[in-house]
Every structure is written in C-alpha cells, then in structure tokens.
Amino acid sequence: MTKRNLYLALQAIVCILLTAYLSASAIEIYREGAARRAEHPMESIYTPEIVGEKLASAAPLFFTGLGLLLAGLVLGVGDDNAEKPAKAHPEKKKAAGMASSQGAGGRAKKRAIGQVVFIAVAIALIIAGIFNGSARDVLYKAITICTECVGLG
C-alpha cells in the first residue's frame, strides 16, 4: 500500500467515523429531548446547551479530519479520477509558453498555496463564529427547521 493510498484510507475512515458519531449524537439528542418533552410538554426537544455539548465532544474528530485535509492540500494529494483540463494544441501551447514566464509547476504551487490560505481564513472565521455563539444558534435553528419540516418537532 502506497503512502498516498494509506493517507486516503485514513481520511476516509475519519470521515466515516465523524459522520457516524454525528448521526448517533443527533439521534441521542432527539431521544433525550423527546423524553424531556413527554414530562414537560412545553419544553423544546433541542436545546442549544445540549447541541453545543454534543458538538464539543465531536471536535477532536472534526479537527483530525480537518488536519488531514490540510495535509493533503499541502502534500498535493489529489483524485486521479478527477476530470483533467483539455490539452491545448502543441502550437498554441508553444505560443502560450513563450508569453508566460511561469511553468505549470509554478501555477500548481500557487494554486495550492491559495487553497491553503483560503481554508485557513475559512477556519479562522468559523472559529470566530463558534466563540461568539453564532454556530450554536445557526445549528439550533437548522435543527428546529428540519424537524418542523419532517414533522418531528
């Protein structure tokens, strides 16, 4: 097994574990909330505190997956089956090569750096949203809307 395949397998395992954990947590939150609601009919099934507690317990697995994603971007691990851009005609390629002082390797490196910077900014904004309480509020509202549409809440 190559290092690339090992990396991809590890990333898939972490993703599957995170999905299973979050699904199980959602079911557990609903079960506990429904039991509370049976005792107190006016109480909400989903409370921001309980949802925040469950999300906090999933944080290590989430950040492990995020670290693997960043490592893959930095190392340039990609999907071999991804659609490749069409190749230019050799004469056009030669003319374009003369006009451009930068090779394909330089563009790929700049693109990878741009992706890492973009993800770092996104992570910083997500963390800022978590610390000011926005993430919990958005998740609570999303859960409420979802359960109302399905008819559970």
C-alpha positions in Angstrom: 0.0 0.0 0.0 1.5 3.4 -1.0 1.6 6.4 1.3 -1.0 8.1 -0.9 -3.4 5.2 -0.5 -2.8 5.0 3.2 -3.5 8.7 3.5 -6.7 8.4 1.5 -7.8 5.4 3.6 -7.1 7.2 6.8 -9.0 10.3 5.6 -12.0 8.1 4.6 -12.0 6.3 8.0 -12.0 9.6 9.9 -14.8 11.0 7.7 -16.9 7.9 8.2 -16.3 7.9 12.0 -17.3 11.6 12.2 -20.4 11.0 10.2 -21.4 8.0 12.3 -20.7 9.9 15.5 -22.7 13.0 14.5 -25.6 10.8 13.4 -25.6 8.9 16.6 -25.4 12.2 18.6 -28.4 13.6 16.7 -30.5 10.5 17.4 -29.5 10.6 21.1 -30.3 14.3 21.4 -33.7 13.7 19.9 -34.4 10.7 22.1 -33.4 12.6 25.3 -35.4 15.7 24.2 -38.5 13.6 23.4 -38.3 12.0 26.8 -38.0 15.5 28.4 -40.8 16.8 26.3 -43.1 13.9 27.5 -42.6 15.1 31.1 -42.8 18.8 30.2 -44.8 19.4 27.0 -43.8 23.0 26.6 -40.0 22.2 26.6 -38.1 22.1 23.4 -36.6 18.9 22.2 -33.4 20.6 21.1 -31.6 23.0 23.4 -28.6 25.0 22.4 -26.7 23.7 25.5 -27.2 20.0 24.7 -26.4 20.5 21.0 -23.2 22.5 21.9 -22.2 19.8 24.3 -22.5 17.1 21.7 -20.6 19.2 19.1 -17.9 19.9 21.6 -17.4 16.2 22.1 -17.0 15.7 18.3 -14.4 18.4 18.0 -11.3 16.2 18.2 -12.5 14.0 15.4 -13.5 17.0 13.3 -10.1 18.7 13.8 -8.4 15.5 13.0 -10.2 15.3 9.7 -9.5 19.0 9.0 -5.8 18.4 9.7 -5.8 15.5 7.3 -7.5 17.7 4.7 -4.9 20.4 5.1 -2.1 17.9 5.0 -3.5 16.5 1.7 -3.6 20.0 0.2 -0.1 20.8 1.2 1.3 17.5 0.0 -0.7 17.7 -3.2 -2.7 14.5 -2.8 -5.4 14.6 -5.4 -8.0 12.4 -7.0 -6.6 10.5 -10.0 -10.1 10.1 -11.4 -10.8 13.9 -11.4 -11.5 15.5 -14.7 -8.4 16.9 -16.3 -8.5 20.1 -18.3 -8.3 19.6 -22.1 -4.8 19.8 -23.5 -4.1 22.7 -25.9 -2.8 22.2 -29.4 1.0 21.9 -29.4 1.5 25.1 -31.5 -0.9 27.0 -29.2 0.8 25.6 -26.2 4.2 26.7 -27.5 3.0 30.2 -28.2 1.4 30.4 -24.7 4.6 29.1 -23.2 6.5 32.0 -24.7 4.1 34.5 -23.4 4.1 33.0 -19.9 7.2 33.2 -17.8 5.8 30.7 -15.3 5.5 27.0 -15.9 2.7 24.6 -14.9 4.6 23.6 -11.7 4.6 27.2 -10.5 0.9 27.6 -11.2 0.1 24.4 -9.3 2.2 25.6 -6.4 0.5 29.0 -6.3 -2.9 27.3 -6.5 -2.0 25.0 -3.6 -0.9 28.0 -1.5 -4.0 29.8 -2.4 -6.2 26.9 -1.3 -4.3 26.6 2.0 -4.7 30.4 2.6 -8.4 30.2 1.7 -9.0 27.3 4.0 -7.0 29.0 6.8 -9.2 32.1 6.5 -12.3 30.0 6.5 -11.2 28.1 9.6 -10.4 31.4 11.4 -13.9 32.8 10.5 -15.5 29.5 11.7 -13.7 29.6 15.0 -14.6 33.3 15.4 -18.3 32.3 14.8 -18.0 29.5 17.4 -16.6 31.8 20.0 -19.3 34.4 19.6 -22.0 31.7 19.8 -23.2 32.1 16.2 -22.5 28.4 15.3 -24.7 27.1 18.1 -27.5 29.5 17.2 -27.4 28.5 13.5 -27.3 24.8 14.3 -30.2 25.1 16.7 -32.3 27.0 14.1 -31.4 24.5 11.4 -32.4 21.5 13.6 -35.6 23.2 14.5 -36.5 24.0 10.9 -35.5 20.5 9.8 -37.6 18.7 12.4 -40.6 21.0 11.7 -40.5 20.2 8.0 -40.3 16.5 8.7 -42.9 16.8 11.4 -40.9 15.5 14.3 -40.8 18.7 16.5 
